[in-house]
Amino acid sequence: MIAGRARVISGLWGSSHPGPTLVVTLLAAALAVAAGAEFWRIGTLALAVFAGQLSVGISNDALDADRDRAVGRSDKPVAAGEVSRTAAWAAALTCLVLALLLSAPLGVGLVAAHAVLLAASWSYNLGLKASAVSLVPFLLAFGVFPSFATLSLAQPQLSAAWAWIAGAALGAAVHLTNVLPDLDDDAATGIRGLPHRLGGRLSAALAAAAVLAGALAVTLGPAGGQLGHVPVLSWVFFGLVVLVVVLTLALLRSGRSGRVLFRLVMLSAGLLAMQLVLTGGSLAE
């Protein structure tokens, strides 16, 4: 019995998209640290975000089990039969409720923001991923995300407008890039979101442009648009983003596509996320 439960837990963890779940959780905690939140608030926020991301990842795999099975995704525990759909849905819904309950000690503002993010994420899973507006949930979820740090403070408030822009730009880049390695599998199973309609090369180009716009917002926003007030380190990160974006566009022009572009755009998105953390002390300004 213990071995069986361990297999289920392991399967559920594998279904949660562990990499993105941990990255989003760590980013939320890092932003809260940068914003100056107290230790218990940082820990509570991290747990709430972790539970929420578990719900998003597991529900995605539960919904996509038939499609994953059709394209031979043996790495997906629900599709492979390692975890039943019933167990996956029970875990996803439990984590969803837990995410909101864990948000409650940090205030009604954070509960509302987390509910918006989860509603956007679940709506994507439930069908928007196959529509022309598949980008909208990412714009909304990532746009509100920087406010998690500022809403978790003792004196909660929404993040600055430039942080919303940077977050939405990051979300756009993630969505437009994340599907690049799976375009063929998605097409075979009837998934036609915005990136599928645009095609791999145009999606990669738009993702790179989105990262560049986000980096510009993070660079100039905290300085009030005054170039002389931008810290040197912020310029360094902006320069790195520009370098990766230029390389991405050069490869696109030469006809490259697929996983190389995926890795490059995700690298630039990672640099943008790091730059956002570095400016965390200005998130509420």
GUGULO-71544 format. One record per residue (C-alpha): residue in one letter; x, y, z; residue number from 0. Coordinates in Angstrom, 1 decimal. Layout:
% residues N
+---+--------+--------+--------+-----+
: r :     c1 :     c2 :     c3 :   k :
+---+--------+--------+--------+-----+
: A :      X :      Y :      Z : NUM :
...
+---+--------+--------+--------+-----+
END
This chain:
% residues 285
+---+--------+--------+--------+-----+
: r :     c1 :     c2 :     c3 :   k :
+---+--------+--------+--------+-----+
: M :    0.0 :    0.0 :    0.0 :   0 :
: I :    2.8 :    2.4 :    0.9 :   1 :
: A :    4.6 :    1.6 :   -2.4 :   2 :
: G :    1.3 :    2.2 :   -4.3 :   3 :
: R :    0.9 :    5.6 :   -2.6 :   4 :
: A :    4.5 :    6.5 :   -3.4 :   5 :
: R :    3.9 :    5.7 :   -7.0 :   6 :
: V :    0.8 :    7.9 :   -7.1 :   7 :
: I :    2.6 :   10.8 :   -5.4 :   8 :
: S :    5.5 :   10.4 :   -7.8 :   9 :
: G :    3.2 :   10.3 :  -10.8 :  10 :
: L :    1.3 :   13.4 :   -9.6 :  11 :
: W :    4.6 :   15.3 :   -9.2 :  12 :
: G :    5.6 :   14.2 :  -12.7 :  13 :
: S :    2.2 :   15.5 :  -14.0 :  14 :
: S :    2.6 :   18.9 :  -12.3 :  15 :
: H :    5.2 :   20.2 :  -14.8 :  16 :
: P :    7.8 :   20.3 :  -12.1 :  17 :
: G :   10.2 :   22.6 :  -13.8 :  18 :
: P :    7.8 :   25.5 :  -14.5 :  19 :
: T :    6.1 :   24.9 :  -11.1 :  20 :
: L :    9.4 :   25.4 :   -9.2 :  21 :
: V :   10.5 :   28.3 :  -11.4 :  22 :
: V :    7.3 :   30.3 :  -10.8 :  23 :
: T :    7.4 :   29.5 :   -7.1 :  24 :
: L :   11.0 :   30.6 :   -6.8 :  25 :
: L :   10.3 :   33.8 :   -8.8 :  26 :
: A :    7.4 :   34.7 :   -6.6 :  27 :
: A :    9.6 :   34.2 :   -3.5 :  28 :
: A :   12.5 :   36.2 :   -5.0 :  29 :
: L :   10.2 :   39.1 :   -5.9 :  30 :
: A :    8.8 :   39.1 :   -2.4 :  31 :
: V :   12.4 :   39.1 :   -0.9 :  32 :
: A :   13.3 :   42.0 :   -3.2 :  33 :
: A :   10.2 :   43.9 :   -2.3 :  34 :
: G :   11.2 :   43.7 :    1.4 :  35 :
: A :    8.5 :   41.2 :    2.7 :  36 :
: E :    8.9 :   39.6 :    6.1 :  37 :
: F :   10.2 :   36.0 :    6.2 :  38 :
: W :    6.8 :   34.5 :    7.2 :  39 :
: R :    5.1 :   36.3 :    4.4 :  40 :
: I :    7.7 :   35.1 :    1.9 :  41 :
: G :    7.3 :   31.5 :    3.0 :  42 :
: T :    3.5 :   31.7 :    3.0 :  43 :
: L :    3.5 :   33.2 :   -0.5 :  44 :
: A :    5.8 :   30.6 :   -1.8 :  45 :
: L :    3.6 :   27.8 :   -0.4 :  46 :
: A :    0.5 :   29.4 :   -1.9 :  47 :
: V :    2.0 :   29.8 :   -5.3 :  48 :
: F :    3.5 :   26.3 :   -5.2 :  49 :
: A :    0.0 :   24.8 :   -4.5 :  50 :
: G :   -1.5 :   26.9 :   -7.2 :  51 :
: Q :    1.0 :   25.8 :   -9.8 :  52 :
: L :    0.5 :   22.2 :   -8.8 :  53 :
: S :   -3.2 :   22.6 :   -9.6 :  54 :
: V :   -2.5 :   24.2 :  -13.0 :  55 :
: G :    0.0 :   21.5 :  -14.0 :  56 :
: I :   -1.9 :   18.5 :  -12.9 :  57 :
: S :   -5.2 :   19.7 :  -14.3 :  58 :
: N :   -3.4 :   20.3 :  -17.6 :  59 :
: D :   -2.2 :   16.7 :  -17.8 :  60 :
: A :   -5.6 :   15.3 :  -16.7 :  61 :
: L :   -7.3 :   17.3 :  -19.5 :  62 :
: D :   -4.7 :   16.4 :  -22.1 :  63 :
: A :   -4.4 :   12.7 :  -21.3 :  64 :
: D :   -6.1 :   11.5 :  -24.4 :  65 :
: R :   -4.1 :   13.8 :  -26.7 :  66 :
: D :   -0.8 :   12.9 :  -25.0 :  67 :
: R :   -1.7 :    9.2 :  -25.4 :  68 :
: A :   -2.5 :    9.7 :  -29.1 :  69 :
: V :    1.0 :   11.1 :  -29.8 :  70 :
: G :    2.8 :    8.6 :  -27.6 :  71 :
: R :    3.8 :   10.8 :  -24.7 :  72 :
: S :    5.0 :    8.1 :  -22.4 :  73 :
: D :    6.6 :   10.7 :  -20.1 :  74 :
: K :    3.1 :   11.9 :  -19.1 :  75 :
: P :    2.0 :    9.8 :  -16.0 :  76 :
: V :   -1.8 :   10.3 :  -16.5 :  77 :
: A :   -1.6 :    9.4 :  -20.2 :  78 :
: A :    0.7 :    6.4 :  -19.4 :  79 :
: G :   -1.8 :    5.1 :  -16.9 :  80 :
: E :    0.6 :    5.6 :  -13.9 :  81 :
: V :   -2.0 :    7.9 :  -12.3 :  82 :
: S :   -5.7 :    7.7 :  -12.8 :  83 :
: R :   -7.7 :   10.7 :  -14.0 :  84 :
: T :   -9.7 :   10.6 :  -10.8 :  85 :
: A :   -6.6 :   10.9 :   -8.7 :  86 :
: A :   -5.3 :   13.7 :  -10.9 :  87 :
: W :   -8.5 :   15.7 :  -10.6 :  88 :
: A :   -8.7 :   15.2 :   -6.9 :  89 :
: A :   -5.2 :   16.4 :   -6.5 :  90 :
: A :   -5.7 :   19.4 :   -8.8 :  91 :
: L :   -8.8 :   20.6 :   -7.1 :  92 :
: T :   -7.3 :   20.0 :   -3.6 :  93 :
: C :   -4.3 :   22.1 :   -4.6 :  94 :
: L :   -6.5 :   24.8 :   -6.1 :  95 :
: V :   -8.4 :   25.2 :   -2.8 :  96 :
: L :   -5.2 :   25.0 :   -0.8 :  97 :
: A :   -3.6 :   27.8 :   -2.9 :  98 :
: L :   -6.4 :   30.2 :   -2.1 :  99 :
: L :   -6.5 :   29.2 :    1.6 : 100 :
: L :   -2.8 :   29.8 :    1.9 : 101 :
: S :   -3.2 :   33.2 :    0.3 : 102 :
: A :   -5.7 :   34.3 :    2.8 : 103 :
: P :   -3.3 :   35.2 :    5.7 : 104 :
: L :   -1.6 :   37.7 :    3.3 : 105 :
: G :   -4.8 :   39.6 :    2.7 : 106 :
: V :   -7.9 :   39.8 :    0.5 : 107 :
: G :   -5.9 :   41.6 :   -2.2 : 108 :
: L :   -3.5 :   38.6 :   -2.7 : 109 :
: V :   -6.5 :   36.2 :   -2.6 : 110 :
: A :   -8.1 :   38.2 :   -5.4 : 111 :
: A :   -4.9 :   38.4 :   -7.4 : 112 :
: H :   -4.2 :   34.7 :   -7.0 : 113 :
: A :   -7.8 :   33.9 :   -8.0 : 114 :
: V :   -7.3 :   35.9 :  -11.2 : 115 :
: L :   -4.1 :   34.1 :  -12.0 : 116 :
: L :   -5.6 :   30.7 :  -11.4 : 117 :
: A :   -8.8 :   31.5 :  -13.3 : 118 :
: A :   -6.7 :   32.5 :  -16.3 : 119 :
: S :   -4.5 :   29.5 :  -16.1 : 120 :
: W :   -7.3 :   27.0 :  -15.7 : 121 :
: S :   -9.3 :   28.7 :  -18.5 : 122 :
: Y :   -6.3 :   28.1 :  -20.8 : 123 :
: N :   -6.2 :   24.4 :  -19.8 : 124 :
: L :  -10.0 :   24.1 :  -20.2 : 125 :
: G :  -10.0 :   25.2 :  -23.8 : 126 :
: L :   -8.5 :   28.6 :  -24.6 : 127 :
: K :   -5.2 :   26.9 :  -25.5 : 128 :
: A :   -6.9 :   25.7 :  -28.7 : 129 :
: S :   -8.3 :   29.1 :  -29.6 : 130 :
: A :   -7.0 :   32.3 :  -31.3 : 131 :
: V :   -7.0 :   34.1 :  -27.9 : 132 :
: S :   -4.7 :   31.6 :  -26.3 : 133 :
: L :   -2.3 :   34.4 :  -25.5 : 134 :
: V :   -4.8 :   36.3 :  -23.3 : 135 :
: P :   -4.6 :   34.0 :  -20.2 : 136 :
: F :   -0.8 :   34.4 :  -20.2 : 137 :
: L :   -1.0 :   38.2 :  -20.5 : 138 :
: L :   -3.4 :   38.3 :  -17.6 : 139 :
: A :   -1.7 :   35.8 :  -15.3 : 140 :
: F :    1.8 :   37.1 :  -15.8 : 141 :
: G :    0.6 :   40.7 :  -15.8 : 142 :
: V :   -0.8 :   40.4 :  -12.3 : 143 :
: F :    2.1 :   38.2 :  -11.1 : 144 :
: P :    4.5 :   41.0 :   -9.9 : 145 :
: S :    1.7 :   42.3 :   -7.7 : 146 :
: F :    1.9 :   39.1 :   -5.6 : 147 :
: A :    5.1 :   40.5 :   -4.0 : 148 :
: T :    3.6 :   43.9 :   -3.2 : 149 :
: L :    0.3 :   42.5 :   -2.1 : 150 :
: S :    2.0 :   40.2 :    0.3 : 151 :
: L :    3.6 :   43.2 :    2.2 : 152 :
: A :    2.3 :   44.5 :    5.5 : 153 :
: Q :    0.9 :   47.4 :    3.6 : 154 :
: P :   -0.4 :   45.7 :    0.5 : 155 :
: Q :   -0.6 :   47.5 :   -2.9 : 156 :
: L :   -0.6 :   46.7 :   -6.5 : 157 :
: S :    2.7 :   46.8 :   -8.3 : 158 :
: A :    3.7 :   49.7 :  -10.6 : 159 :
: A :    2.4 :   49.9 :  -14.1 : 160 :
: W :    5.8 :   49.1 :  -15.6 : 161 :
: A :    5.9 :   45.9 :  -13.7 : 162 :
: W :    2.5 :   44.9 :  -15.1 : 163 :
: I :    3.9 :   45.6 :  -18.6 : 164 :
: A :    7.0 :   43.6 :  -17.9 : 165 :
: G :    5.0 :   40.7 :  -16.5 : 166 :
: A :    2.6 :   40.6 :  -19.4 : 167 :
: A :    5.6 :   40.7 :  -21.9 : 168 :
: L :    7.2 :   37.8 :  -20.1 : 169 :
: G :    3.9 :   35.9 :  -20.3 : 170 :
: A :    3.6 :   36.6 :  -24.0 : 171 :
: A :    7.2 :   35.3 :  -24.6 : 172 :
: V :    6.6 :   32.2 :  -22.5 : 173 :
: H :    3.4 :   31.3 :  -24.4 : 174 :
: L :    4.7 :   32.1 :  -27.9 : 175 :
: T :    7.9 :   30.1 :  -27.2 : 176 :
: N :    6.7 :   27.2 :  -25.1 : 177 :
: V :    4.7 :   25.5 :  -27.8 : 178 :
: L :    7.5 :   25.6 :  -30.4 : 179 :
: P :    8.9 :   22.1 :  -29.7 : 180 :
: D :    5.4 :   20.6 :  -29.8 : 181 :
: L :    3.8 :   22.3 :  -32.8 : 182 :
: D :    3.5 :   19.1 :  -34.8 : 183 :
: D :    2.1 :   17.0 :  -31.9 : 184 :
: D :   -0.4 :   19.8 :  -31.1 : 185 :
: A :   -1.5 :   20.0 :  -34.7 : 186 :
: A :   -2.0 :   16.3 :  -34.9 : 187 :
: T :   -4.4 :   16.5 :  -31.9 : 188 :
: G :   -6.4 :   19.5 :  -32.9 : 189 :
: I :   -4.7 :   22.2 :  -30.8 : 190 :
: R :   -4.6 :   25.5 :  -32.8 : 191 :
: G :   -3.7 :   28.3 :  -30.4 : 192 :
: L :   -2.3 :   31.6 :  -31.5 : 193 :
: P :    1.3 :   30.4 :  -32.0 : 194 :
: H :    0.0 :   27.5 :  -34.1 : 195 :
: R :   -1.9 :   29.9 :  -36.3 : 196 :
: L :    1.1 :   32.3 :  -36.6 : 197 :
: G :    3.7 :   29.6 :  -37.2 : 198 :
: G :    6.9 :   28.8 :  -35.4 : 199 :
: R :    9.1 :   31.5 :  -36.9 : 200 :
: L :    6.7 :   34.4 :  -36.5 : 201 :
: S :    5.9 :   33.2 :  -32.9 : 202 :
: A :    9.6 :   33.2 :  -32.0 : 203 :
: A :   10.1 :   36.6 :  -33.5 : 204 :
: L :    7.1 :   38.1 :  -31.6 : 205 :
: A :    8.3 :   36.4 :  -28.4 : 206 :
: A :   11.8 :   38.0 :  -28.8 : 207 :
: A :   10.1 :   41.3 :  -29.4 : 208 :
: A :    8.0 :   40.9 :  -26.3 : 209 :
: V :   11.0 :   40.1 :  -24.1 : 210 :
: L :   12.7 :   43.2 :  -25.5 : 211 :
: A :    9.7 :   45.4 :  -24.6 : 212 :
: G :    9.6 :   43.9 :  -21.1 : 213 :
: A :   13.3 :   44.5 :  -20.6 : 214 :
: L :   12.8 :   48.1 :  -21.7 : 215 :
: A :    9.9 :   48.6 :  -19.2 : 216 :
: V :   12.0 :   47.1 :  -16.4 : 217 :
: T :   15.0 :   49.3 :  -17.3 : 218 :
: L :   13.2 :   52.6 :  -17.6 : 219 :
: G :   10.2 :   52.1 :  -15.4 : 220 :
: P :   11.9 :   52.3 :  -11.9 : 221 :
: A :   13.9 :   55.3 :  -13.1 : 222 :
: G :   10.8 :   57.2 :  -14.2 : 223 :
: G :   12.0 :   57.1 :  -17.8 : 224 :
: Q :   15.2 :   59.1 :  -17.0 : 225 :
: L :   18.2 :   57.4 :  -18.6 : 226 :
: G :   20.6 :   59.0 :  -16.1 : 227 :
: H :   18.9 :   57.3 :  -13.2 : 228 :
: V :   19.1 :   53.8 :  -14.5 : 229 :
: P :   21.5 :   51.6 :  -12.5 : 230 :
: V :   24.5 :   50.2 :  -14.3 : 231 :
: L :   23.4 :   46.6 :  -13.5 : 232 :
: S :   20.1 :   47.2 :  -15.1 : 233 :
: W :   21.8 :   48.4 :  -18.2 : 234 :
: V :   23.9 :   45.2 :  -18.2 : 235 :
: F :   20.8 :   43.0 :  -18.1 : 236 :
: F :   19.1 :   45.0 :  -20.8 : 237 :
: G :   22.2 :   44.7 :  -23.0 : 238 :
: L :   22.3 :   40.9 :  -22.5 : 239 :
: V :   18.6 :   40.7 :  -23.4 : 240 :
: V :   19.2 :   42.8 :  -26.6 : 241 :
: L :   22.2 :   40.5 :  -27.5 : 242 :
: V :   20.1 :   37.3 :  -27.2 : 243 :
: V :   17.2 :   38.9 :  -29.0 : 244 :
: V :   19.5 :   40.0 :  -31.9 : 245 :
: L :   21.0 :   36.5 :  -32.1 : 246 :
: T :   17.5 :   35.0 :  -32.1 : 247 :
: L :   16.4 :   37.2 :  -35.0 : 248 :
: A :   19.6 :   36.5 :  -36.9 : 249 :
: L :   18.9 :   32.7 :  -36.6 : 250 :
: L :   15.3 :   33.2 :  -37.7 : 251 :
: R :   16.5 :   35.1 :  -40.8 : 252 :
: S :   18.8 :   32.2 :  -41.6 : 253 :
: G :   16.0 :   29.8 :  -41.5 : 254 :
: R :   16.6 :   28.2 :  -38.1 : 255 :
: S :   13.6 :   27.1 :  -36.0 : 256 :
: G :   12.5 :   24.7 :  -33.3 : 257 :
: R :   14.4 :   24.0 :  -30.1 : 258 :
: V :   17.4 :   26.3 :  -30.8 : 259 :
: L :   15.0 :   29.3 :  -30.9 : 260 :
: F :   13.1 :   27.9 :  -28.0 : 261 :
: R :   16.2 :   27.9 :  -25.8 : 262 :
: L :   17.3 :   31.3 :  -26.9 : 263 :
: V :   14.0 :   33.0 :  -26.3 : 264 :
: M :   13.6 :   31.2 :  -22.9 : 265 :
: L :   17.1 :   32.4 :  -22.1 : 266 :
: S :   16.1 :   36.0 :  -22.8 : 267 :
: A :   12.9 :   35.5 :  -20.8 : 268 :
: G :   15.0 :   34.2 :  -17.9 : 269 :
: L :   17.2 :   37.3 :  -18.1 : 270 :
: L :   14.1 :   39.5 :  -18.0 : 271 :
: A :   12.9 :   37.7 :  -14.9 : 272 :
: M :   16.2 :   38.2 :  -13.2 : 273 :
: Q :   16.1 :   41.9 :  -14.1 : 274 :
: L :   12.6 :   42.1 :  -12.6 : 275 :
: V :   13.9 :   40.6 :   -9.4 : 276 :
: L :   16.8 :   43.1 :   -9.2 : 277 :
: T :   14.3 :   45.9 :   -9.4 : 278 :
: G :   12.0 :   44.4 :   -6.9 : 279 :
: G :   12.5 :   47.2 :   -4.4 : 280 :
: S :   10.8 :   49.5 :   -6.9 : 281 :
: L :    7.8 :   47.3 :   -7.7 : 282 :
: A :    5.3 :   49.3 :   -5.7 : 283 :
: E :    6.5 :   52.7 :   -6.9 : 284 :
+---+--------+--------+--------+-----+
END
